[in-house]
């Protein structure tokens, strides 16, 4: 039996067991008030909506088949565990370097403070293992890390180490292909870090990764994470995305960590539903939410979002899944549940 380690706010907790966003818009000018508040990754999906499609749908269909195939052994019968590492980054602007660039280029300088000037200020991730013999995932690791205890190279190194510990885990993001992963590759080159397996394949639909912003929309208009979450009834974000820049500038790292963890939790639920709908994992969606909520509470006990929003919602979903007939929820139209 292997012992897996869960990083928490207060230290390290051991757990027994065996061995996969951001939310921002890149169209904000460097000098506008909004530029300090928006930039985490999800608004980059706006660019996805306007990008050339080509054979995009065909590529996604192919990748879905390959993704599902990875959960089966070579004989096509016995299934093996599937891991996902869901991650999210938060950013701060490097205004000093941008100013130097703008000064050197003069009128020809790019007016938008683009992703290469977005320095990673915090990261959060959750590793889940889906076993074929269980319908509830094992949460093997949950961690948040921010500038209050690590600089950018150390934050990135910690995330890379997590990916290396689980080399077969699929890296799951929301809109990560549009900025987060580019920022991670920039850090690898700048700081002399070795890219983990999940980031070496540069194809935007690589089998080692899953970008749910693209996978959920395909040829439909892509959506922001909070937009999709509200539409599908999933709790999201302690604070609106536009406030994250202000929290970073203030140095309110507890809130920044909580925001990153909130994005990871929302993305994890979307990932679980998406993979279950494809038949890639065997999962009881409602009971699995409890496992995710408990892991988040252990990793960040002080999170009001986990304690007051996500965990109660998860418990309510699990309870409702055991009921039949009409379930009445306060402030919500009655809905018929058939179990």
N, C-alpha and C positions, 0 to 999 in steps of 0.2 A: 504493500500500500504506500502510495506517495503522499507526502505532506505538502499541501499547497499553501502559499502565503498570501494573505490579504492585507494590503496597505490601508491603514486607517488614519484618521486625524490624530489619534493619540499614540500610534505606534504600529506594531505588527501583531497580527493575530494568526494563529495557526489553524488550519482546517484540514481534515483528512479527506483524501479522495485521489482518484487517478487523473493520470493526465486526462472575435472576432470579438463640418457642420457648421456646421457653423451657420451663423445667421446674419448675413450682411450683404451690402450692395457695393459694387466696385465703381459706381458712378457718382461718388461723392467727391467734390473738389477738396483739395488739400486745405484750403483756407476757410471752408464753410463751417458753421457751428456743428452741423450734423456729422462732420468728418471725425469728430472725436468720439461719437456715440455709436456709429455703425461700422462693423467690419468683423465678422466672424466666419462666414462662409456660405451661408444658406441663401443670401441674396444673390450670390454669384450664379444661382440657378436662373436668374433673369437672362444671363448671357447664353445659358444653355438653350433657353426657349428660342433665342434668335439665331442660334448657330446652325450651319448647314446640316441637314439630316443624313443625306446620302443613304447608305445601307445600315443606318443606325438600328432600325427595328430588327433587321436580320441578325446583326451582331448581338443584340440583347437576347434574342431567341436562342442563338447558338450558345451564348454564355450561360443562359439559364439551364440548358441541357447539360453543359459541362459541369456546372455547379452542382446539379442534382446527382450527377454521376460520381462525384467525389465522395458522396456519402455511402457508396457501395464498394465492396471489395471486387477484386478482379473476376471472381467467378459469377458475379451478378446476383448472388443470393444473400449471403450474410452482409448485414450492414455494419458500419463502423461509426464511432463517434464523430460528430462534426463540431468544430469549435468556431466561434466568432469572437472577434475582438472589436467592440464598438468604441470609437474614440471621437473626441471633440477637442478643438483648440479655441482659445481666446487670444486676442491680439492687442498690441499697443503700437502706435505709429512711431517710426524713427524719423522724426521731423528734422533733426540735425543733418542727417545724411541727405534727406530729400532737399533741404535748403541748399546744401553744397552742390547737389546735382542741378537744381533749378538755376543757381547762380552761374554755373559753368556753361549751361546750354542756353541761357537767356530766353528769348521769345520762343525758341524751338522746344523748350522743356515741356514734357507731358504735364498737363494741369492736374491730372488725377494722381493722388498718392497711391500707387498701385502695390500689388501684393509683395513685391520684393522688399518694400519698405515697411511691411507689416511684421513686426517682431513678435514671436510667440511669448505670451505672458502667462498662460496657464494651459493645462491639459487635464483631461479626465478620460478614463477608459474602464471598460468592464469586459471580462473574459467569461464567456458562457460555453459549457460543453453539453451538447445534446446527445444522450446515449440512446441507442435503438431500443433498449429494454426499459426505458423510463419515459414518461410523458411530461416530466418536469426537469428543466435544465439544472445543471450544477454550476453555480457561479463561483469560478475559481479565483478570480482576482478583481478587485475594485479599487481604484486609486484616483485621487486628485492631487495635483502638484501645481504650485504657482510661484510667482516671483518673490514671495515673502520668505521662501526657504531655498530657492534655486534660481540661477540665472538661465537664460535661454538655452545654452548648450547642455546644461544639466537637465532641464525639463525634457528636451528632445532625446537626450541619452536615456532617460528613464523610460520614455515611451518606446524607444528602439529596443531597450533591454526586454521590455514586456513582450514585444513582437518576436524577439529572438527566443524567449523562453517557450513560446508556443508557435514554432515555425510553420505549422500547418494550419494555424488559425486564419480565417478569412477576415481581413480588415474591413469593417463596416463603417461608413460615414453617411452623412446627409450633405451632399454637395461638396464632398471632400476633393473630388477631382478638379474642381474649379479654383480652389485656392489652398486649402489645408495641406494637401499632399505636395503641391508645388513649394510651399513654405518649408515643409520638412526636407525636401530634396535640396533646397537652397541652404538650409542649415547643415546638411550632411557635407556638402561641398565646402562651405565656409569654415566649418569647424573641424574638418577632417574626420567625420564620423562615417562608419560603414552602414550603408542602407540595409535594413532587414529584408528578408525574402519577400515580404508583402509589397515592398515599394520598388523592387528592381525591374519588374516588368512595366514598361512605360506605356503600354497600350491602355487607353482609358477604360476598356472593358476587360481588363486582365482578370483571370480566374482567381487570383490571389486577393481580390478586393471586390466589394459590392458597394456601389454608390446608390443609395435608396432614392435620392432625388431623381436620378435618371430611371431607375428600375421601376418606380411606381408610376411614372408618367409616360415613359416611352415616347410616343409621338404627340401626346396631349401636352398642354401647357404645364411646364414645371412649376412647382409650388415651394413656398417657404416652409420650413419645418413647423412653425407655430400654426400656419394656415392649414396644413395637412392634419396636424394633431387636433385642432379644434373641430375640423370637419369629421374626424373619425372618433371623437370622444376621448382623447388621450390627454392627461394633464401635461402642461408644457411650461417651461421657463418661469423661474421665480419673478423675473422682471422683463419688461419688453426689451427686444434686442437693441433698440436705440440707446438704452441706458448703459450698456456694458462698457462702452468706451469711457464714460464718466466714472464708473466704478474702478476701472483700471487706473485712470489718472489719479484718482483719490488714494489709491493704494488700499482699497477695501477688498483685500484678498479673500477673506471669508466669503463675501458675496460673489466674487468672481469664481471661486471654486464651486460654489453652490450652483451658479449659472451653468458652468461647464458640466457638472454632474447631472443637472436637470436635462440638458440636451442629450446626454448619453442615455439617460433613462427613457426619454421619449423615443429616441432612435432605436433603442433595444426592443421596445414594444413593437414598433413598426417592423423591425427586422424579423422578429419572431412570427408575427402575423404573416408577413410576406413569404418567408421560407416555408411556413406550415401550409399556406395556400398552394405553393408549388409542389408539395409532397416531399420536400427535401428533408424535413425534420418531422419526428413524431413528437407532438407537443400538445398538452392541454393548455390552451391560451390563458384561461382565467387562473388556474392554480399556479401556473408559471409566474404570474405577476407577483404573487406573494414571495416567491424565492428572490425575485429581483428587488423588491422593496426591502426585504430583510437584509440583503447584502448591502444595499445603499445606506440603510440606517446604521449598519455596523461600520461602514467606511467613513460616514460623516454624521455622527450622532447629533451634531448641533444644527443640521439642516432643517429649517422650518418647512421648506418645500417638500422634503421627504416625509417629515412627521405629520404635517397638516394637510397635504394635498395628495401626494403620490401614494403613500401607504394606505390611507383610508379608502382611496379609490380602488386600489388593488384588492383590499379586503372585501369591498362591496361587490366587485366583479366576481371574486371567487365565491362569495355567498350566493349571488344571483344565479351562478351556474348550477347550483344544487337545487334550485327551485323550479317548480312547474306552475303554469297558469299566469295570471296577471301580477306583475310586480309594480308596486306604486313607489315612485321616488319623488321626494320633495322637489318641486319646481320643474319636474320633468314629466312629459306626457307618459301615461301608462304604456307599457310595451309588453307584448305577449312573448313569453319565453317557453320554448318547448325543449325539454332535455331528454 
